[in-house]
Amino acid sequence: MKHSELRDVTDTCRIRIDKEGKWYYEGQEIVNPLVLLTFCNALQKDDQGRYRIVLQSEVCYIDVEDTPFVVASIRGDQKTEILLLLNTGEVHKLDPETLSVGEHNVMYCSLPDGMKVRFSRAAYYLLALMMEEDEHGDIILTVGGKSYKILPACSGEE
């Protein structure tokens, strides 16, 4: 459905996502797993980089403090692959080439669809245990025998 065919209900839906990946409706945390799953599956990013939920013929633009999804934990090992467990319950393989460190030393990466995700403090600490500093002072993560330099996040990135 084209954007012009969608009815904008943003004024009445008032949904936001905090930097820890918690969803809120009118200030109250959304805890129903089926509602969260529905919203997560309906979440899109528009051409201007704004997040919105599109359900049937309605669109609701939402406030996202940082990223809509957060890496809650990690699994796997450096010899084979590292898996990301998101706050939504989804599991994705980490692409180490997408890792970056942003403001306040917050770790980010991108999912296969290009969606940027933030690491929770707990997930960051688990990943940090796998990282090393090389002779040039760069932080390196080695996965599957290949080393990846952790870069600072680009300025101006959403």
Secondary structure, 3 states (H helix, E strand, C coil): CCHHHCEECHHHHCEEECCCCCEEECCEECCCHHHHHHHHHHEEECCCCCEEEEECCEEEECEECCCCCEEEEEEECCCCCEEEEECCCCEEECCHHHCEECHHHCEEEECCCCCEEEECHHHHHHHHCCEEECCCCCEEEEECCEEEECEECCCCCC
